[in-house]
């Protein structure tokens, strides 16, 4: 049974007001060329104030060209169809803080963290695409540090690349990397990369992100918006109004992408948070977000768009009951409504931290949520009726046909990480089991990246890092 937050009437109210806002208020777009393209396409453009307004009828026509599903691939040529009933993981490999297994405390990332977490993404068959935050590593304290981390990331996985460029320099570096990864093939036909386009809430698109969107459209690369309104500071202090703003920002960006390249893949995504009005802290993983994630997935599906939703996350950095409960809730609110991409396994510490062990643990929570989503089938009902009749009153089913047939099956939930013994013996915790799993998966790992691509990447990074230092 699916969890529902918005009924049909609520969805239609939000969509109606979304059209009204895009037509009457519009979006500030800080890019001269994009303003001209929008005007030519039929939008109402105020070039002086850099505002684009899209009439409702034109908006609907543009949204019709957003693909309901699309193909992505990595350099291993393995394809994933994003959208429809398909569901995959979008992984991350680093954050500003890493939760250290030995100390249980946050520390800055090192190169080994990037390598290990990239490997965990590569060996997880549910992972379709991988991203890395542009952040330096402690063991290379020089201007080339972040590039060294990116090199390690690229050398250790063959999956689809999610690109979060924070500067024009980074964007153009990624375009060069794309050519290396495509190995002489046309990047626009490769489906190798998804480019993130950040919105400055409320309702503003910077020149940099206009350029990223145009680069994505020119190369037929998927656009994923980074839309993170903060209730109380950059969006209204209410769940419904923040949801509305996030939908406006998604739908405007989807329409602009289609103006640039009709049929360009677009992935609806929404990452709101709550401002603590006493302290000024931004609270990214709160219980409220469960409602936002379900609702935004429902909205995306009402437009027939593929959608991404975070499927992990906790406010704390601790491996405790709070992190377990929050993680499971977020898994349920992303997987159950049917998000196309489940994003951010291992995320914690208010979305500023990552843990290798938490990647493994949250993967197990996701398995549990999927298992629960399957419900109870009636496959063995009649057979069970016959078994009960045979045993009658006070019998047992130790050697029953159903028992023998299903003993090694997935009839009941199994876990390598959880203590499911039910006994009194001392057993290892889920954290200890996860740490063992991390070491098992990453030790002795041999990169599947083809030797020619590895050589080209090493040469590329050698040259640009040398320029930096």
BAKE-724059 format. One record per residue (C-alpha): residue in three letters; x, y, z. Coordinates in steps of 0.001 Angstrom, whole numbers, padded with zeros to 6 digits, always signed. Layout:
AlaXYZ/...
***
This chain:
Unk+000000+000000+000000/Unk+001369+003380-001025/Unk+001750+006221+001469/Unk-000060+009341+000220/Unk+000324+012979+001303/Unk-001419+014862-001519/Unk-004797+013858-002892/Unk-005833+014808-006421/Unk-007382+018109-005376/Unk-004238+019243-003513/Unk-002041+018319-006493/Unk-004217+020317-008884/Unk-004254+023359-006549/Unk-000444+023381-006381/Unk-000126+022939-010163/Unk-002613+025759-010809/Unk-000828+028194-008491/Unk+002509+027099-009981/Unk+001319+028131-013451/Unk-000009+031410-012054/Unk+003297+032233-010343/Unk+005446+031390-013377/Unk+003169+033492-015585/Unk+002713+036474-013268/Unk+005849+036620-011076/Unk+008329+034730-013209/Unk+011987+033986-012583/Unk+015061+036176-012434/Unk+017520+034771-015008/Unk+020965+036385-015026/Unk+022046+035491-018545/Unk+021583+037730-021602/Unk+021592+034930-024160/Unk+019029+032885-022233/Unk+016750+035933-021964/Unk+016834+036281-025755/Unk+016156+032564-026284/Unk+013153+032752-023941/Unk+011741+035801-025723/Unk+012075+034089-029090/Unk+010261+031026-027694/Unk+007262+033154-026689/Unk+008002+033974-023047/Unk+007437+037472-021642/Unk+010899+038875-020954/Unk+011910+041973-018992/Unk+015535+042386-020109/Unk+016165+045340-017770/Unk+015225+043390-014626/Unk+016258+040023-016118/Unk+012872+038410-015464/Unk+011287+035677-017582/Unk+007559+034966-017326/Unk+006056+032011-019178/Unk+002356+032067-020124/Unk+000476+029004-018836/Unk-000354+027700-022305/Unk+003285+027883-023426/Unk+004407+026292-020137/Unk+002112+023307-020708/Unk+003417+022845-024242/Unk+007019+022917-023046/Unk+006353+020389-020285/Unk+004882+017953-022818/Unk+008366+017479-024304/Unk+009998+016443-020999/Unk+010762+012703-021392/Unk+008780+010379-019111/Unk+011904+008237-018902/Unk+015431+008350-020256/Unk+018566+006201-020574/Unk+021801+006780-018679/Unk+024992+004758-018948/Unk+028538+004585-017679/Unk+031803+003792-019434/Unk+031044+000092-018936/Unk+028129+000668-021381/Unk+025641-000682-018849/Unk+022335+001114-019353/Unk+019686+002152-016837/Unk+016263+003497-017741/Unk+015366+006259-015288/Unk+011621+006709-014852/Unk+008502+004602-015015/Unk+008480+001830-012432/Unk+012289+001531-012383/Unk+014096+002443-009191/Unk+017853+002821-008716/Unk+020294+004448-006322/Unk+022188+007673-006923/Unk+025240+007444-004642/Unk+027512+010053-003070/Unk+031115+009434-002017/Unk+032227+012395+000076/Unk+031013+015311+002179/Unk+032697+018070+004220/Unk+032783+015663+007181/Unk+033464+011937+007407/Unk+032262+010055+010480/Unk+035307+008088+011599/Unk+034660+004469+012573/Unk+037317+004325+015302/Unk+036583+007635+017055/Unk+032867+007845+016094/Unk+033511+011579+015597/Unk+033440+013821+012499/Unk+036728+014575+010715/Unk+037666+016040+007356/Unk+037846+013615+004387/Unk+041078+012052+003160/Unk+041844+010427-000191/Unk+041174+006932+001151/Unk+037630+007954+002096/Unk+036963+008990-001503/Unk+038452+005757-002824/Unk+036586+003488-000392/Unk+033210+005138-000848/Unk+033603+005145-004621/Unk+034299+001403-004500/Unk+031203+000840-002352/Unk+029172+002617-005053/Unk+030792+000613-007830/Unk+030155-002809-006277/Unk+026534-002033-005309/Unk+024432-003370-008180/Unk+021526-001071-007284/Unk+023665+002050-007884/Unk+023139+003583-011322/Unk+024990+006880-010920/Unk+027547+008434-008584/Unk+028429+011955-007482/Unk+031299+013518-005577/Unk+031226+016810-003694/Unk+033938+019205-004863/Unk+035896+019206-001602/Unk+039622+018961-000760/Unk+041275+016053+001081/Unk+043495+016413+004124/Unk+046447+014391+002837/Unk+046990+016779-000102/Unk+046956+020248+001511/Unk+047622+022199-001686/Unk+045558+023984-004371/Unk+045260+020721-006343/Unk+043720+018803-003428/Unk+040143+018685-004706/Unk+041333+017688-008185/Unk+043394+014850-006676/Unk+040232+013591-004969/Unk+038270+013816-008226/Unk+040974+011831-010018/Unk+040783+009046-007426/Unk+037002+009017-007756/Unk+037076+008722-011555/Unk+039753+006038-011550/Unk+037682+003696-009400/Unk+034218+003489-010954/Unk+032552+002955-014313/Unk+029043+004184-013489/Unk+027121+007231-014695/Unk+028544+010563-013509/Unk+026497+013158-011601/Unk+028288+016482-012022/Unk+027860+019244-009441/Unk+030033+022028-010849/Unk+030516+024995-008505/Unk+032359+027208-011015/Unk+032812+027720-014745/Unk+036332+026320-014384/Unk+034923+023114-012897/Unk+032240+022910-015597/Unk+034761+023176-018421/Unk+037049+020658-016712/Unk+034118+018231-016619/Unk+033433+018798-020307/Unk+037047+017833-021028/Unk+036713+014823-018735/Unk+033549+013892-020631/Unk+035513+013756-023874/Unk+038081+011445-022245/Unk+035355+009177-020898/Unk+033572+009098-024266/Unk+036855+007994-025914/Unk+036313+009772-029227/Unk+032561+009222-029353/Unk+030083+012090-029437/Unk+029406+013249-025856/Unk+025858+014258-026824/Unk+025111+010623-027711/Unk+026901+009127-024708/Unk+024359+009642-021848/Unk+027425+009530-019566/Unk+026685+012540-017359/Unk+023934+014326-015468/Unk+024551+018029-014795/Unk+023184+019726-011678/Unk+021708+023206-012088/Unk+021306+025105-008817/Unk+018448+027507-008173/Unk+019015+030381-005767/Unk+015778+030339-003814/Unk+013487+032122-004199/Unk+013084+032159-007988/Unk+016544+033104-009222/Unk+018979+031496-011642/Unk+022579+032761-011628/Unk+024675+033260-014744/Unk+026838+030270-013805/Unk+023889+027923-013547/Unk+022369+029280-016752/Unk+025640+028346-018427/Unk+025572+024849-016889/Unk+022006+024327-018116/Unk+022932+025505-021610/Unk+025966+023205-021669/Unk+023783+020268-020614/Unk+021202+021040-023301/Unk+023883+021466-025974/Unk+025170+017981-025184/Unk+021780+016337-024532/Unk+022827+015601-020934/Unk+020273+015131-018159/Unk+019548+018198-016026/Unk+018910+017706-012318/Unk+017974+020833-010366/Unk+019518+021598-007004/Unk+016529+023182-005272/Unk+016980+023627-001526/Unk+014644+026308-000117/Unk+014976+026893+003633/Unk+011593+027407+005284/Unk+011659+030710+007171/Unk+014631+032238+005334/Unk+014579+031477+001603/Unk+011000+030164+001466/Unk+007848+030792+003534/Unk+007782+029251+007005/Unk+005169+026636+006137/Unk+005253+023135+004683/Unk+002715+023780+001921/Unk+004140+027108+000721/Unk+007705+025740+000670/Unk+006418+022764-001317/Unk+004757+025181-003748/Unk+007966+027184-004176/Unk+009975+024027-004802/Unk+007495+022954-007458/Unk+007620+026386-009144/Unk+011423+026248-009230/Unk+011435+022696-010638/Unk+008801+023366-013278/Unk+010375+026628-014452/Unk+013739+024903-014839/Unk+012141+021992-016693/Unk+010482+024448-019105/Unk+013723+026355-019735/Unk+015561+023090-020420/Unk+012965+022237-023061/Unk+013263+025706-024630/Unk+016948+024999-025136/Unk+016576+021400-026330/Unk+013102+019853-026690/Unk+013193+016309-025314/Unk+016253+016942-023128/Unk+016174+014583-020110/Unk+015120+016283-016883/Unk+014996+014845-013356/Unk+012650+016503-010841/Unk+014419+016959-007484/Unk+013604+018838-004294/Unk+015725+019177-001125/Unk+014000+021590+001294/Unk+015005+022277+004878/Unk+013754+024176+007932/Unk+015456+027230+009403/Unk+015789+027095+013177/Unk+014399+030554+013890/Unk+016045+030636+017334/Unk+019613+029694+016374/Unk+019747+030366+012624/Unk+020806+026769+011892/Unk+019596+025129+008714/Unk+017965+021773+009559/Unk+018144+019603+006443/Unk+016972+016240+007794/Unk+013860+016758+009884/Unk+010735+014642+010296/Unk+008886+017235+008181/Unk+011039+016208+005250/Unk+009306+012825+005150/Unk+006116+014647+004116/Unk+007963+016878+001647/Unk+009642+013924-000059/Unk+006430+011981-000510/Unk+004591+015084-001711/Unk+007287+016147-004188/Unk+007395+012622-005631/Unk+003618+012745-006058/Unk+003885+016128-007808/Unk+006623+014931-010157/Unk+004562+011885-011066/Unk+001548+014100-011799/Unk+003712+015745-014491/Unk+004935+012277-015649/Unk+008513+013268-014818/Unk+011260+011040-013409/Unk+012046+012109-009840/Unk+014905+011846-007372/Unk+014459+011718-003587/Unk+016985+011358-000765/Unk+016647+007912+000748/Unk+018999+008248+003688/Unk+019924+010911+006131/Unk+019877+011868+009776/Unk+020474+015067+011722/Unk+023067+013483+014032/Unk+026489+011992+013332/Unk+025972+009202+015878/Unk+025281+005547+015131/Unk+022323+005426+017493/Unk+018556+004972+017741/Unk+017903+008451+016331/Unk+019941+007826+013199/Unk+018325+004428+012722/Unk+014781+005738+013080/Unk+015382+008776+010856/Unk+017155+006713+008206/Unk+014323+004180+008020/Unk+011688+006922+007773/Unk+013563+008616+004939/Unk+014018+005294+003141/Unk+010296+004651+003359/Unk+009345+008147+002182/Unk+011558+007860-000912/Unk+011147+004218-001915/Unk+007461+003689-001172/Unk+005999+006531-003297/Unk+008128+005307-006217/Unk+010946+007830-006685/Unk+013038+006969-009764/Unk+016402+007621-008101/Unk+017037+007075-004409/Unk+019788+009493-003511/Unk+022433+009873-000852/Unk+023061+006549+000906/Unk+025339+007102+003898/Unk+024401+010745+004412/Unk+024212+012001+008004/Unk+025226+014936+010224/Unk+022528+017205+008764/Unk+023617+016396+005177/Unk+027183+017551+005859/Unk+028564+014149+006824/Unk+029105+010754+005260/Unk+030144+007382+006621/Unk+031282+004256+004799/Unk+029571+002140+007446/Unk+026403+004217+007129/Unk+026376+003544+003371/Unk+026227-000177+004129/Unk+023712+000230+006959/Unk+021359+002432+004974/Unk+021578+000006+002061/Unk+020258-002623+004467/Unk+017440-000319+005604/Unk+016554+000109+001940/Unk+016449-003666+001463/Unk+014120-003894+004466/Unk+011818-001182+003092/Unk+011661-002908-000300/Unk+010880-006194+001421/Unk+008034-004615+003394/Unk+006722-002976+000227/Unk+006151-006420-001292/Unk+003525-007151+001359/Unk+002146-010669+001861/Unk+001326-012777-001170/Unk-001350-015470-001209/Unk+000965-017849-003098/Unk+001002-020609-000464/Unk-002471-020140+000982/Unk-004131-023294-000369/Unk-001008-025355+000208/Unk-000870-024062+003772/Unk-004522-024958+004271/Unk-003683-028575+003360/Unk-000666-028574+005702/Unk-002710-027336+008644/Unk-005391-029922+007898/Unk-002742-032671+007897/Unk-001148-031628+011215/Unk-004502-030973+012843/Unk-004533-030134+016560/Unk-001197-029668+018298/Unk+000996-030862+015396/Unk+004201-029214+014158/Unk+005617-028084+010831/Unk+009334-028832+011279/Unk+009427-031181+008283/Unk+006364-029863+006483/Unk+006577-029537+002666/Unk+006258-025741+002822/Unk+008997-025505+005475/Unk+011419-027628+003441/Unk+010617-025772+000225/Unk+010961-022240+001614/Unk+013707-022739+004196/Unk+016432-021263+001966/Unk+014158-018784+000190/Unk+013407-015100+000864/Unk+010042-015856+002432/Unk+011214-014095+005609/Unk+013566-011124+005809/Unk+017251-012013+006072/Unk+020132-009721+006901/Unk+023892-010049+007084/Unk+024092-006959+009274/Unk+021254-007183+011757/Unk+021394-009458+014803/Unk+018475-011754+013962/Unk+019569-014657+016165/Unk+017050-013927+018903/Unk+019364-015656+021367/Unk+021250-014552+024475/Unk+024747-015024+023095/Unk+026940-011968+022588/Unk+026827-010958+018920/Unk+028273-008093+016933/Unk+026333-004888+016369/Unk+025084-003662+013020/Unk+027908-001076+013029/Unk+030594-003724+013595/Unk+029119-005913+010874/Unk+028942-002931+008498/Unk+032601-002087+009153/Unk+033602-005663+008335/Unk+031592-005437+005131/Unk+033322-002190+004130/Unk+036753-003748+004623/Unk+035733-006919+002785/Unk+034417-005001-000249/Unk+037279-002498-000537/Unk+040395-004546+000240/Unk+042009-006088-002808/Unk+039749-004073-005123/Unk+040884-003805-008744/Unk+039420-000909-010708/Unk+037233-001899-013688/Unk+038040+001376-015495/Unk+039707+000498-018842/Unk+043471+001047-018886/Unk+043323+003573-021761/Unk+040825+005760-019896/Unk+042919+005502-016721/Unk+046006+006659-018610/Unk+044159+009569-020223/Unk+042653+010655-016900/Unk+046005+010514-015104/Unk+047611+012609-017844/Unk+044760+015141-017700/Unk+044936+015526-013919/Unk+048735+015621-013886/Unk+048669+018619-016202/Unk+045936+020648-014469/Unk+047211+019916-010953/Unk+050707+021017-012000/Unk+049218+024325-013188/Unk+047487+024779-009825/Unk+050579+024241-007673/
***
